[in-house]
Amino acid sequence: MKILVATDKPFAAVAVEGIRKEIEAAGMELVLLEKYGEKAKLIDAVKDVEGLIVRSDIIDAEVFDAAKKLKIVVRAGAGYDNIDLAAATAHNVCVMNTPGQNSNAVAELVFGMTVMIVRNLYNGTSGTELKGKKLGIHAFGQVGRNVARIAKGFGMEVCAYDPYCPANVIAEAGVTPVSDINEMYKTCQFVSLHIPATDETKKSINYNLLKQMPKGAVLINTARKEVIDEEELVKLMEERADFRYVSDIAPSNAPVFAEKFEGRYFFTPKKMGAQTAEANINAGIAAAKQSVGFLKDGIDRFRVNK
C-alpha cells in the first residue's frame, strides 16, 4: 500500500522522517510530493495511492475523481475546510483530522498576541497587565483547554462557554462554565475564539454580541476569519475606541483596519497558530499513525465525514 504526503507547503524534514518511519514500519510505502505548485501534479500523484496526508492543500472533487484507489485522507491539523467532505463520502473515502496536536502552539500564540496588544504593540507607552483580568473562552476543545491552563498561570479569572462540552468537564479543568453566551461576553474583558467555521458559526461573532463586552475589551481570534462578521466588527470599533482585535489571520477587510484603527489591532502575516516545529512534527506523525491504523485495522476514531 502507498501513502502519499502531498504538501505544497512542506513539513519540516524531521517531521517527514518521523512520518516515513511510521509508514515503513507498517510495511507500507511513502510517496512524497512537496512544493508541487500545479494542481496537475497532485492529480497525477494520487492515481495509485490508498492513503493521502495533506496540510492546507485543497482536496476537492477533481482530486477524488482521480484517486481511484484512495481510502483515507488525513489533514495534519485541526481544521479541515480545505477538504470536500461530501466528495470524499461520495467516493467512499474516510477523512480525518489530527485534533490536539497543534493545540499548545495555538494557545501560546493567543497569549503572544494578547500581551502584545495590551502593551500597546510595544510602542513605548504604558500598557496593562493580564493578572486579575477575566478571560472568556469560546469553545472548550483542546486549544481552549490549553488557553485556560496558560491563563491561570497569568493569574487570570477564566470562564468558558461551550454548549457541546458538559459543564462538569469545564469545571474539572478549574474553569467556570457559563451557560449563556451573552453573559460571558458581558463579563469578560478578554474573549478568545476557538469555534470552527460552520453554517451555524459563520458571522456569529457580530455587533450585538461584541458590544456587550466591558471597557477595554480585547477579542482574540485563532479560529477562522469566517466566524467574524467583519463589517459589524468595523462598526463596533468605529463606535468604541477602547475595543481591540488580534487574530492569526487577517480579515478580508484588513485595509480598513490599517486605515482606521492604528494601534488597536494586530494580524499575523498568515495563519500561524500551528506554525511551530513541535506542532509540525506532532501533527505529521499523528497523521501517519492514523493513516496506517485505518488502512490496517479500519480505525476511524477521528473521522470527520459520514
C-alpha positions as semicolon CSV with decimal commas, in nm:
position;residue;x (nm);y (nm);z (nm)
1;M;0,000;0,000;0,000
2;K;0,111;0,353;-0,076
3;I;0,056;0,665;0,133
4;L;0,116;0,997;-0,039
5;V;0,227;1,301;0,160
6;A;0,123;1,590;-0,065
7;T;0,224;1,925;0,082
8;D;0,265;2,233;-0,130
9;K;0,390;2,387;0,195
10;P;0,617;2,104;0,316
11;F;0,656;1,953;0,658
12;A;0,987;2,007;0,834
13;A;1,246;1,746;0,735
14;V;1,239;1,591;1,082
15;A;0,861;1,552;1,056
16;V;0,894;1,380;0,718
17;E;1,141;1,134;0,866
18;G;0,901;1,060;1,152
19;I;0,620;1,004;0,903
20;R;0,842;0,778;0,694
21;K;0,930;0,563;0,996
22;E;0,564;0,513;1,089
23;I;0,462;0,419;0,735
24;E;0,756;0,194;0,652
25;A;0,737;0,016;0,989
26;A;0,387;-0,090;0,885
27;G;0,519;-0,235;0,561
28;M;0,375;0,047;0,350
29;E;0,540;0,281;0,101
30;L;0,576;0,657;0,145
31;V;0,538;0,875;-0,163
32;L;0,643;1,236;-0,119
33;L;0,513;1,531;-0,321
34;E;0,635;1,869;-0,194
35;K;0,610;2,223;-0,333
36;Y;0,418;2,086;-0,630
37;G;0,265;2,420;-0,728
38;E;0,048;2,293;-1,013
39;K;-0,266;2,100;-0,929
40;A;-0,198;1,869;-1,223
41;K;0,098;1,723;-1,035
42;L;-0,124;1,642;-0,737
43;I;-0,386;1,487;-0,966
44;D;-0,121;1,263;-1,119
45;A;0,031;1,165;-0,785
46;V;-0,297;1,047;-0,625
47;K;-0,384;0,799;-0,900
48;D;-0,234;0,491;-0,737
49;V;-0,228;0,562;-0,362
50;E;-0,450;0,426;-0,086
51;G;-0,368;0,697;0,168
52;L;-0,318;1,074;0,146
53;I;-0,173;1,310;0,407
54;V;-0,207;1,685;0,350
55;R;-0,177;2,015;0,532
56;S;-0,370;2,312;0,388
57;D;-0,378;2,162;0,039
58;I;-0,713;2,175;-0,142
59;I;-0,857;1,827;-0,187
60;D;-1,171;1,865;-0,396
61;A;-1,394;1,650;-0,616
62;E;-1,143;1,659;-0,902
63;V;-0,878;1,505;-0,677
64;F;-1,115;1,235;-0,552
65;D;-1,220;1,156;-0,910
66;A;-0,856;1,091;-0,999
67;A;-0,775;0,887;-0,686
68;K;-0,940;0,557;-0,778
69;K;-0,768;0,355;-0,503
70;L;-0,787;0,617;-0,228
71;K;-0,933;0,504;0,104
72;I;-0,826;0,772;0,351
73;V;-0,724;1,138;0,365
74;V;-0,576;1,280;0,683
75;R;-0,546;1,653;0,735
76;A;-0,242;1,709;0,955
77;G;-0,404;1,972;1,176
78;A;-0,737;2,051;1,334
79;G;-0,915;2,246;1,059
80;Y;-1,031;2,051;0,754
81;D;-1,230;2,302;0,549
82;N;-0,976;2,254;0,266
83;I;-1,121;1,906;0,203
84;D;-1,450;1,849;0,022
85;L;-1,618;1,614;0,269
86;A;-1,922;1,548;0,051
87;A;-1,699;1,444;-0,239
88;A;-1,497;1,223;-0,005
89;T;-1,811;1,048;0,119
90;A;-1,938;1,005;-0,236
91;H;-1,611;0,830;-0,322
92;N;-1,622;0,619;-0,004
93;V;-1,309;0,787;0,135
94;C;-1,262;0,841;0,507
95;V;-1,141;1,188;0,608
96;M;-0,971;1,253;0,942
97;N;-0,802;1,542;1,115
98;T;-0,544;1,531;1,395
99;P;-0,711;1,718;1,682
100;G;-0,498;1,833;1,971
101;Q;-0,160;1,809;1,802
102;N;-0,139;2,185;1,739
103;S;-0,330;2,292;2,047
104;N;-0,043;2,413;2,266
105;A;0,112;2,605;1,978
106;V;-0,216;2,788;1,910
107;A;-0,271;2,856;2,280
108;E;0,074;3,007;2,322
109;L;0,012;3,235;2,022
110;V;-0,312;3,353;2,188
111;F;-0,106;3,496;2,470
112;G;0,175;3,618;2,249
113;M;-0,073;3,838;2,065
114;T;-0,267;3,929;2,379
115;V;0,036;4,052;2,569
116;M;0,145;4,244;2,260
117;I;-0,186;4,430;2,228
118;V;-0,226;4,513;2,598
119;R;0,128;4,655;2,590
120;N;0,022;4,878;2,301
121;L;0,224;4,687;2,040
122;Y;0,539;4,771;2,241
123;N;0,527;5,132;2,125
124;G;0,687;5,267;2,443
125;T;0,367;5,376;2,614
126;S;0,222;5,234;2,936
127;G;0,000;4,928;2,891
128;T;-0,192;4,696;3,122
129;E;-0,139;4,356;3,281
130;L;-0,336;4,033;3,244
131;K;-0,326;3,937;3,610
132;G;-0,669;3,969;3,771
133;K;-0,848;4,020;3,439
134;K;-1,132;3,793;3,323
135;L;-1,094;3,575;3,015
136;G;-1,381;3,404;2,837
137;I;-1,300;3,101;2,623
138;H;-1,550;3,049;2,341
139;A;-1,540;2,669;2,282
140;F;-1,360;2,441;2,523
141;G;-1,184;2,191;2,299
142;Q;-0,816;2,103;2,308
143;V;-0,700;2,455;2,226
144;G;-0,943;2,611;2,473
145;R;-0,815;2,385;2,750
146;N;-0,456;2,485;2,683
147;V;-0,558;2,851;2,677
148;A;-0,720;2,802;3,019
149;R;-0,405;2,638;3,156
150;I;-0,184;2,925;3,043
151;A;-0,434;3,192;3,152
152;K;-0,430;3,058;3,506
153;G;-0,053;3,094;3,503
154;F;-0,102;3,463;3,429
155;G;-0,337;3,486;3,726
156;M;-0,646;3,548;3,515
157;E;-1,001;3,457;3,608
158;V;-1,117;3,207;3,346
159;C;-1,462;3,101;3,228
160;A;-1,579;2,913;2,921
161;Y;-1,887;2,877;2,703
162;D;-1,935;2,559;2,502
163;P;-2,283;2,412;2,452
164;Y;-2,126;2,085;2,335
165;C;-1,900;2,036;2,637
166;P;-2,055;1,925;2,969
167;A;-2,031;2,184;3,246
168;N;-1,866;1,934;3,477
169;V;-1,582;1,879;3,228
170;I;-1,516;2,254;3,218
171;A;-1,535;2,279;3,596
172;E;-1,294;1,986;3,641
173;A;-1,036;2,189;3,448
174;G;-1,063;2,464;3,708
175;V;-1,264;2,686;3,474
176;T;-1,606;2,840;3,543
177;P;-1,868;2,707;3,299
178;V;-2,106;2,965;3,151
179;S;-2,439;2,856;3,003
180;D;-2,535;3,189;2,845
181;I;-2,309;3,322;2,571
182;N;-2,426;3,679;2,626
183;E;-2,336;3,655;2,993
184;M;-1,979;3,557;2,906
185;Y;-1,933;3,845;2,665
186;K;-2,088;4,090;2,914
187;T;-1,850;3,995;3,193
188;C;-1,519;3,922;3,014
189;Q;-1,274;4,191;2,912
190;F;-1,093;3,927;2,705
191;V;-1,258;3,666;2,482
192;S;-1,062;3,401;2,292
193;L;-1,236;3,229;2,000
194;H;-1,190;2,858;1,927
195;I;-1,505;2,772;1,731
196;P;-1,496;2,602;1,389
197;A;-1,632;2,773;1,077
198;T;-1,968;2,602;1,020
199;D;-2,305;2,715;0,886
200;E;-2,403;2,777;1,247
201;T;-2,096;2,978;1,346
202;K;-2,011;3,183;1,037
203;K;-2,056;3,554;1,114
204;S;-2,188;3,460;1,458
205;I;-1,939;3,692;1,629
206;N;-2,131;4,005;1,549
207;Y;-2,206;4,357;1,667
208;N;-2,480;4,265;1,912
209;L;-2,259;4,010;2,083
210;L;-1,938;4,213;2,094
211;K;-2,094;4,543;2,201
212;Q;-2,171;4,383;2,538
213;M;-1,804;4,341;2,627
214;P;-1,667;4,564;2,907
215;K;-1,450;4,870;2,859
216;G;-1,101;4,787;2,733
217;A;-1,226;4,476;2,556
218;V;-0,990;4,255;2,354
219;L;-1,114;3,992;2,108
220;I;-0,859;3,722;2,021
221;N;-0,925;3,507;1,714
222;T;-0,715;3,199;1,639
223;A;-1,014;3,018;1,490
224;R;-1,127;3,119;1,138
225;K;-1,193;3,462;0,993
226;E;-1,532;3,342;0,868
227;V;-1,674;3,328;1,222
228;I;-1,644;3,709;1,246
229;D;-1,899;3,943;1,092
230;E;-1,623;4,169;0,967
231;E;-1,840;4,466;0,869
232;E;-2,008;4,467;1,208
233;L;-1,671;4,441;1,385
234;V;-1,559;4,753;1,200
235;K;-1,881;4,929;1,300
236;L;-1,820;4,843;1,665
237;M;-1,456;4,957;1,657
238;E;-1,564;5,285;1,499
239;E;-1,804;5,340;1,789
240;R;-1,572;5,216;2,065
241;A;-1,217;5,347;2,072
242;D;-1,143;5,111;2,361
243;F;-1,209;4,791;2,162
244;R;-0,913;4,596;2,024
245;Y;-0,883;4,292;1,796
246;V;-0,599;4,048;1,736
247;S;-0,601;3,749;1,502
248;D;-0,368;3,500;1,341
249;I;-0,547;3,550;1,013
250;A;-0,618;3,886;0,854
251;P;-0,983;3,968;0,780
252;S;-1,097;4,028;0,424
253;N;-1,129;4,398;0,507
254;A;-0,782;4,430;0,661
255;P;-0,709;4,758;0,474
256;V;-0,995;4,921;0,668
257;F;-0,823;4,833;0,996
258;A;-0,496;4,980;0,869
259;E;-0,676;5,300;0,771
260;K;-0,894;5,346;1,079
261;F;-0,762;5,154;1,378
262;E;-0,388;5,200;1,404
263;G;-0,255;5,062;1,732
264;R;-0,578;4,876;1,810
265;Y;-0,530;4,558;1,609
266;F;-0,270;4,303;1,508
267;F;-0,282;4,035;1,236
268;T;-0,010;3,781;1,165
269;P;0,106;3,774;0,800
270;K;-0,052;3,429;0,753
271;K;-0,235;3,166;0,957
272;M;0,029;3,098;1,221
273;G;-0,136;2,925;1,516
274;A;0,019;2,588;1,437
275;Q;0,345;2,720;1,297
276;T;0,593;2,572;1,543
277;A;0,845;2,295;1,489
278;E;0,682;2,088;1,761
279;A;0,330;2,118;1,620
280;N;0,457;2,040;1,270
281;I;0,616;1,717;1,390
282;N;0,329;1,614;1,616
283;A;0,060;1,663;1,351
284;G;0,259;1,488;1,078
285;I;0,338;1,180;1,285
286;A;-0,020;1,163;1,416
287;A;-0,145;1,175;1,055
288;A;0,087;0,888;0,962
289;K;-0,028;0,677;1,260
290;Q;-0,394;0,740;1,180
291;S;-0,343;0,654;0,812
292;V;-0,173;0,326;0,899
293;G;-0,432;0,244;1,166
294;F;-0,717;0,291;0,921
295;L;-0,559;0,102;0,632
296;K;-0,454;-0,192;0,851
297;D;-0,732;-0,214;1,108
298;G;-1,011;0,022;0,999
299;I;-0,962;0,251;1,298
300;D;-1,150;0,576;1,227
301;R;-1,160;0,748;1,567
302;F;-1,100;1,096;1,423
303;R;-1,323;1,061;1,118
304;V;-1,490;1,392;1,023
305;N;-1,710;1,284;0,730
306;K;-2,007;1,048;0,732
